[in-house]
Amino acid sequence: MGSAFFLEFDAYDNPMQLSKVGNWVITFISPKDQEHQVQLAITNVLPRQISAQLQPRRIVIQQSADAQQWQIQQIECFDSQTNQEISFQAKDTIGQTVIQRVIQEFDKYDVSIQLIENGK
């Protein structure tokens, strides 16, 4: 089995309680009343380039057994060269770059996130 990557939030920064952090908006993908397998989307409202043609658009995360850890399902970027959405995994170089940008941006607003491989 491959590696799983998680975003670990501080206990007081539950992403289900956050709605906007900087230029990132957090929304429910799964129904709010669904208690298991909650999925959230962290969406960039002002996309910035991470390369000549790629703009990070959205990170889909899913709640894990550990309340502070959210498994990264996919990372979506817009490719302006091909005019298409492209999905990346957290282990991909581009995926790692997008995750680091999100962590840095959230940190500016005192929302602490850590990237963890394989969870606890």
C-alpha positions in Angstrom: 0.0 0.0 0.0 1.3 3.5 -0.8 1.8 6.3 1.6 -1.1 8.4 2.8 -0.7 12.1 3.5 -2.6 14.0 6.1 -3.0 17.6 7.1 -2.9 17.8 10.9 -4.8 20.8 12.3 -4.4 22.1 15.9 -7.4 21.0 18.1 -8.7 24.6 18.2 -8.5 24.9 14.4 -11.0 22.2 13.3 -11.4 22.8 9.5 -15.1 22.0 9.9 -15.4 25.2 11.9 -13.3 27.3 9.6 -14.9 29.0 6.6 -12.2 31.2 5.1 -8.5 31.5 5.8 -6.7 34.1 3.7 -7.6 33.4 0.0 -8.7 29.8 0.8 -12.4 28.9 1.4 -13.3 25.7 3.2 -16.6 24.0 2.2 -18.3 20.7 2.8 -18.3 18.3 -0.1 -20.2 15.6 1.9 -23.5 16.4 3.5 -23.0 18.2 6.8 -25.1 15.7 8.7 -23.0 12.8 7.5 -20.8 12.0 10.6 -18.4 9.5 9.0 -16.2 10.2 6.1 -16.7 13.9 6.1 -15.0 15.5 3.1 -14.0 19.1 2.8 -12.7 21.2 -0.1 -10.1 23.9 0.5 -10.6 26.1 -2.5 -8.4 29.0 -3.6 -10.5 32.1 -4.4 -7.6 34.0 -5.9 -5.5 31.3 -7.7 -1.8 32.0 -7.9 0.6 30.4 -10.3 2.9 27.6 -9.0 4.5 27.2 -12.3 4.3 28.8 -15.8 0.9 27.2 -16.5 -0.4 25.7 -13.2 -2.7 27.3 -10.7 -3.7 25.4 -7.5 -7.5 25.4 -7.3 -8.7 22.9 -4.7 -7.5 20.4 -2.1 -10.0 17.7 -1.1 -9.5 16.3 2.4 -11.3 13.6 4.3 -11.7 13.2 8.1 -9.7 10.3 9.6 -10.0 8.4 12.9 -7.9 11.1 14.5 -10.0 14.2 14.8 -7.1 16.5 14.0 -5.9 14.6 10.9 -7.5 14.9 7.5 -6.3 12.7 4.7 -5.5 14.4 1.5 -7.6 12.8 -1.2 -6.5 14.9 -4.2 -5.1 18.2 -5.3 -6.7 20.0 -8.2 -4.9 22.5 -10.4 -5.9 24.4 -13.5 -3.5 24.0 -16.5 -3.8 27.2 -18.5 -1.7 25.6 -21.4 -4.2 22.8 -22.0 -7.2 24.7 -20.4 -8.0 21.6 -18.2 -8.2 20.7 -14.5 -5.5 18.3 -13.5 -5.5 16.2 -10.3 -2.4 15.4 -8.3 -1.7 13.3 -5.3 0.0 14.6 -2.2 3.1 12.5 -2.9 3.6 14.3 -6.3 6.1 17.1 -6.5 3.4 19.5 -7.6 1.1 18.2 -4.8 3.8 18.9 -2.2 4.4 22.4 -3.6 0.6 23.2 -3.3 0.4 21.8 0.2 3.4 23.9 1.3 1.8 27.0 -0.1 -1.5 26.3 1.8 0.4 25.6 5.0 2.3 28.9 4.6 -0.8 30.9 3.9 -2.8 29.4 6.8 0.2 30.1 9.1 -0.1 33.9 8.2 -3.6 33.7 9.8 -2.4 31.7 12.9 -4.0 28.5 11.6 -1.3 25.9 12.2 -1.2 22.9 9.9 1.4 20.1 9.6 1.8 17.7 6.7 2.1 14.1 8.1 2.9 11.0 6.1 0.9 7.9 7.1 -0.8 9.5 10.0 -0.3 8.4 13.6 
